[in-house]
Each structure stands twice: as C-alpha cells, then as structure tokens.
Amino acid sequence: MTRYARVESLKSDLGVAGLVDLPAPRLDDGEVLARIERFALTTNNMTYAVYGDALGYWNLFPAEQVGYGCMPAWGYVEIVESKASGVPVGTRIFGYFPIATHLTMRPTKVTSRSFVDGAGHRTGTPEVYNLYELQPRETDPHQDSLTALYRPLFITSYTAADYLRDRDFFGAEQFVISSASSKTAYGTAHSLADSPAPKIALTSARNVGFVNRLGLYAAAHEYADLTAVDATKRTVYVDLSGDPDLRRRVHEHLGDQLAYDCLIGSTHADALPEEDDSLAGPAPVFFFAALQLDAYKAEGRSRAFMERYRRDERAFLELVGRPDRPAITLIEHAGLEDAPSVIAGFHDGSTDPAAGHVFIPDAG
Ligand SMILES: NC(=O)c1ccc[n+]([C@@H]2O[C@H](COP(=O)([O-])OP(=O)(O)OC[C@H]3O[C@@H](n4cnc5c(N)ncnc54)[C@H](OP(=O)(O)O)[C@@H]3O)[C@@H](O)[C@H]2O)c1
C-alpha cells in the first residue's frame, strides 16, 4: 500500500525532526499529485530552516504539527495523479519539495519547459522556489543524485562569481573563502577560475585534508591559522561560514587590503549580521542567489544565463563526479527514516563533507 509521509522539523530545536504519516491526498480540480523520486540534503537545507521565519521558507510547505516546519529540499518527482490540464501523469520535474513521499501542487504558467506551483501559500517567495522544470522521462539515477545535490548550490556559486566578475573582482589579488569544504564554497572557487587570483581556503582542522584533495584551492588553512593568509594582497572575502568571530578576525588581519566581504552562507551562524560600526573595513554584503536570478529575469537575461549555466554545470558535475576521483561519496538512503539523523548531523556540524546524502522515499 502507498505510504504518504513527510519529515517535520521542530522549530525550537532544529536538530530534532520526525516522520509524520499523512492521509492519502484528494485532489481538487487544477491540482496534481507528485511522487517524490529522489532528493538531496546538505547544510543549505539546514540554513533554509534557520531562516524559516526570517526569509519565509516555512511558508512553502505548511507543517501538520504546531511548532514544526517542513524543511525544503531539491529533487526530482513524477506526477502520479493529475486534475490539471497540460501536466499529465508521468510528467517528471525538478524543483523544490518538502522532505516527503508526495506533494500536492497546483500548476500555473504551464509551458513546454516548466510550470509554477500557484498554491496560495507559496506567493511572496522568489520565483526560483516555485518554478518546476520538466525533465526527460528516462532517468540516469547517478546523474540525478549529483544534480539534486549540487544544482541549488552550484547556481549560487556561479551567480556569485558572475556578481564579482561584473565588478572586476573588486581588484582581488586573492580570494579567501570560508567553510571551504562546503559544496557552495568549492563551486565558487571553481567558478572564479577565470580570475588568476589564488583561492585560499579556510576550514575546520578536520576538513583541511578534504579541502586539499579537492584540488580547487591554492592553499588551505584551518580557522586557527588565519594569520598564515598573506595580508599584503588585496583580498575579496567570500564568506560561507557567516561566523561573526571569524569575520572580525578576517577584517582585522587583512585591514586595508580587504576590498570586499561577500557574505553567502551561514554554516557557523544562525542570524544575518547586524550593522556593526566597530568592524574594520567594508561591511559584509549579503549575496542571495535567488534574487540574482530574479534580476536576470527582470533584465530579460534568463535564457542566455541558463544556457551558459547548464553548460558550465555539466562540466562541474563531471569534475566533482569523475569516477577515478569523486569529490564526494554518494550515500543513497532508502525511505525517509534516516532523514532525522542526517539533519541532526548538519545541525551539530558532525557531517562529513565527503558524504553526499540522497534520499529515495519510495525505496523504503
Ligand atoms: N546566499 C545564497 O543564496 C545561498 C545559496 C545556497 C547556499 N548558501 C549557503 O551556503 C552554505 C553552505 O551550504 P552547502 O550546502 O554547500 O554546505 P555543505 O556542502 O553541506 O557543507 C558542509 C560544511 O559546512 C560546514 N558546516 C556544516 N554544518 C556546520 C555546523 N553545524 N557547524 C559548523 N560548520 C558546519 C563545514 O565546513 P567547514 O569545516 O569548512 O567550515 C562542513 O564541512 C550554507 O550556509 C547555505 O545556506 C547560500
């Protein structure tokens, strides 16, 4: 018998999540039922939860239980029931879903390439979260796993590199990148390859080996060894950690040579920085990939962007997934039962960056 279930996170302690069984959905006219085939979890999903209230992520998939929220995840689904014209049973799509077996959706703006989930509670968030791209029927499970893991992160790395490139890299003679073991960080190091400035990694002591093995950075230092970074070079700080203490140390160490502080992630933080006059040098500027994509759309540049993005994403996935030296080992979890412990690992930081967690809800 088909099981309908999803994982909900306790908002007051994001390390705690649990599996909830749901009744079989009944579709209204205009709705479809999506069966979630495969999705991935990384620290980024934990960040969606951390900013669940502040940035509206909890609104996308309302939870059953009071005090809980549905952490969003990226993956592939197949439409298994349809009462919506233009979206027949068997349609496959890629996009944003709850950690669940199924999702009821209301397709709008249906084209030959995509549709937007027009469910009322989803308005007010950047379009990238509501847009679902049609996928070929035939699947390559390995490739789908890599795409589910990396696409939402690499598109961030890629647009952040665009943003810096459009500003002549702020004259950087080096980039210093924190939480360098994260997929978004090393995707950024890769995407900045057209700048000759070396990419210097900052990471936890236990992840220095992993970061060095990636071969995407000129050097890697553990956080405690920040002073080993050359402070005579004009530097752009690409901050994936969001750690306020590290930020202060980076600003003090680099002094006038810090040209720009590009804040992208918050693996070591649970809030965006407040204005801080006592911080030496330029104030951190938050880079939000979803808004950058909205801007490309507003400027009529989406299609050209996506063409070049797809080509370069393919090359990046080939690089990180190459069989002789993959950056990560894929761990495919059958069912949803392992999700709470994987989420707890992101919360307490015990996750191994060399593991890529993919879930196949139906296989449980
Ligand atoms: N602004 C945007 O538009 C945007 C878009 C996508 C992603 N992001 C952000 O990029 C960041 C990286 O996401 P990801 O999915 O690429 O990460 P990931 O691949 O899962 O990275 C794992 C690494 O993050 C650090 N980390 C994870 N949890 C931690 C914890 N609890 N305490 C301390 N360190 C922890 C560790 O790196 P180190 O040991 O190297 O510190 C760990 O090796 C996230 O904050 C995410 O939200 C931002």
The ligand as a Gaussian input file, in Angstrom:
#p B3LYP/6-31G(d) Opt

LIG

0 1
 N       23.110000      33.017000      -0.245000
 C       22.613000      32.065000      -1.017000
 O       21.879000      32.352000      -1.987000
 C       22.943000      30.634000      -0.743000
 C       22.532000      29.620000      -1.641000
 C       22.952000      28.297000      -1.420000
 C       23.713000      28.003000      -0.283000
 N       24.016000      29.001000       0.596000
 C       24.725000      28.701000       1.843000
 O       25.988000      28.081000       1.660000
 C       26.323000      27.401000       2.878000
 C       26.948000      26.065000       2.516000
 O       25.926000      25.146000       2.128000
 P       26.306000      23.737000       1.456000
 O       25.015000      23.013000       1.302000
 O       27.190000      23.994000       0.301000
 O       27.138000      23.038000       2.622000
 P       27.757000      21.558000       2.692000
 O       28.310000      21.145000       1.401000
 O       26.805000      20.660000       3.371000
 O       28.978000      21.921000       3.669000
 C       29.363000      21.235000       4.781000
 C       30.396000      22.104000       5.538000
 O       29.761000      23.198000       6.205000
 C       30.376000      23.413000       7.488000
 N       29.371000      23.089000       8.499000
 C       28.210000      22.446000       8.275000
 N       27.465000      22.387000       9.396000
 C       28.151000      23.007000      10.342000
 C       27.897000      23.273000      11.727000
 N       26.775000      22.887000      12.321000
 N       28.837000      23.917000      12.417000
 C       29.964000      24.298000      11.791000
 N       30.232000      24.090000      10.469000
 C       29.350000      23.449000       9.772000
 C       31.586000      22.515000       7.485000
 O       32.585000      23.234000       6.753000
 P       33.966000      23.852000       7.311000
 O       34.561000      22.854000       8.228000
 O       34.752000      24.020000       6.033000
 O       33.592000      25.152000       7.958000
 C       31.084000      21.354000       6.641000
 O       32.141000      20.572000       6.124000
 C       25.035000      27.292000       3.686000
 O       25.031000      28.221000       4.778000
 C       23.983000      27.657000       2.667000
 O       22.819000      28.162000       3.199000
 C       23.645000      30.293000       0.385000

